[in-house]
Amino acid sequence: MVVRVAVIGAGGVGLSATKTFLEDGFEVTTYESRDYVGGLWKDSNDSTISVHSTTIFNTSKYRAALSDFPLAETDDDYPTAAQLYNWLQRYAQHFNLLPRIKLGTKVLSIKRVDKQWALEKQNISTGEVSTEYFDKVCIATGTFFTPKWPHIDGLENFQGRVIHSIDYHQPEEFKDQNVLLIGIHATAQDVTNSLSSSAKHVYLAHRSGLLLLPRYGDDGATSDQAASLKFTLFMAFMYRHFPLVINWLLNKILIGMSAKAFPDLPEEWGMRPAPHVAIATPLMADTLWTHLRSGFAEPVTAVKRVRGPKCVELMSGRVVEDVDSIVYCTGYNTNIPEGLIPKTSGAGSSTGTGTGTESLHPYPGDSAGQEPYLYRNIFPLHSDEAVRNSIAFLGHGAIIFPGLSQFELNAMAISQIWLGNSALPSHHEMVSWYKRNKAERQSNVAYYGALENSTYYPTFMNMGDHLKWVDDTAGTGVYRNLGTAWVNWRAWRLWWRDRELYTLCMGGLLTPFVWRLFETGKRRAMGWGECREMILRQNWLAGEQKRRMLESRKKVL
């Protein structure tokens, strides 16, 4: 019997899920409230979450892609938002996903009816409401939901414009202004870069500094190429068994990279010491650095209070008297829309309320911004196995691993569980995992001193624990064939039969195509020859990029 699957959301995460479920034989329908696929990667002029026109992805094109569809060879080393959006359009067309996607359709509710899920949906253009029934539902609308508005004393005294970055679209609206940005991370970098064409000066108010990293290493390669599969597997092992040691090591390495790439940061900027990398995400800061070095943008300490129509007092005691506008670059709360919270009946929900309608809210009660009440940040912790095995939240779990392929791997794991090729553990074991994950995160917050609303996002999980699980569950075979290489006969066999491929897989570019190399009887593998050629091609392209960068540096010298 055909199993019907609904995917909600057609951004990068939802598209990869749609494609994964289709190639595994499910009958898939995907709903997207916007009138296009690609989600937030298209710069929009409304109050929905989207990139800005100046956004540049923090991952290189060699690591950013999905596992069987590379970015264009003509795209920038670090793709722009427009290039990523166009790539997602091509992805949907290449794998013939568009006929399965209902654009301009908003899901209003998800309810358990007998042994299926009833999706009430609305055609946005006509207003027509209808209901369809599915066996499985994957909610892939992403993590970020509502803008964060940290309180600022005296803000009512300010006479200029105050907006959140979600409503920032046109730099011309800030022509010749001094603009105060609240926050200093990826969004602040995007807005600063955009404002550079119109504004007079930008202040970047921050609480605790930021670790700035370069996009390119000393050898000319994109920085993310340094994390080969061999190093990634080493990191995963250390995170499983010695997390404090690997956190110390990575922090030390990255601080050294930052100091070398961005020396002599003025002390008054307050950028160093930065929060520990275990609880704060560094920033690929080449774009921001251009504006810091020119003097157009200026880091300042956090805002203490607004003292007048254009006057702001900082925590350092400095008073800035010429602020024309304030833009909150403070990120978003993790949550999902009310209509996408699955509801069922009877005992077993997270609230334990007994009979009646029960919510499978991944952030129940007042826990928005806390760890999602999910197994692997994907599956609901409901006592009914049929419920646990038919709802998945995709995009609420992430590890230290660049690019979109980690969400694709999660989609593969979901698909293999729904096919019956892999299995969820018992309810007790799932709850125990949640408690361990929460305890580890709380320990990190206490040990490293994470601030409230920091970039230690609730979605972050232990890399070593999750990478091994998703590899086993999805069936990519990477651990089985390449893990613990020195004592792994399969790794030795590959080394003996194809030294070049083995060397590139282990020590070369960790291209997403590696996840399609090995046949295991679970997720779809590419043909060996085809996948081998793609791995070699991506490594060659990365080598050419490195050569070009080194040549350009020589010309500058």
Secondary structure, DSSP 8 states (H G I E B T S, - for coil): ---EEEEE--SHHHHHHHHHHHHTT-EEEEEESSSSSSGGGS--SSSS----TT-B-SS-HHHHSBTTB---TTS-SS-BHHHHHHHHHHHHHHTT-GGGEEETEEEEEEEEETTEEEEEEEETTT--EEEEEESEEEE-S-SEEEE-----BTGGG--SEEEEGGG---GGGGTT-EEEEE--SHHHHHHHHHHTTT-SEEEEEESS---EE-SB-TTSSBGGGGS-HHHHHHHHHHHHH-HHHHHHHHHHHHHHHHHHHS----GGG---S---TTTS--EE-HHHHHHHHHTSEEEEE-EEEE-SSS-EEETTS-EE----EEEE---EEE---GGGS-EEESS-STT---SSEEE--SS-TT-TTS--SEETTTEE--S-HHHHTTEEE-SS-B-S--SSHHHHHHHHHHHHHHHTSS----HHHHHHHHHHHHHHHHHHHHHHT--TT-S--TTB--HHHHHHHHHHHHT--HHHHHTTGGG-HHHHHHHHH-HHHHHHHHHS---GGGGGSS--SSS----HHHHHHHHHHHHHHHHHHHHHHHHHHHHH-
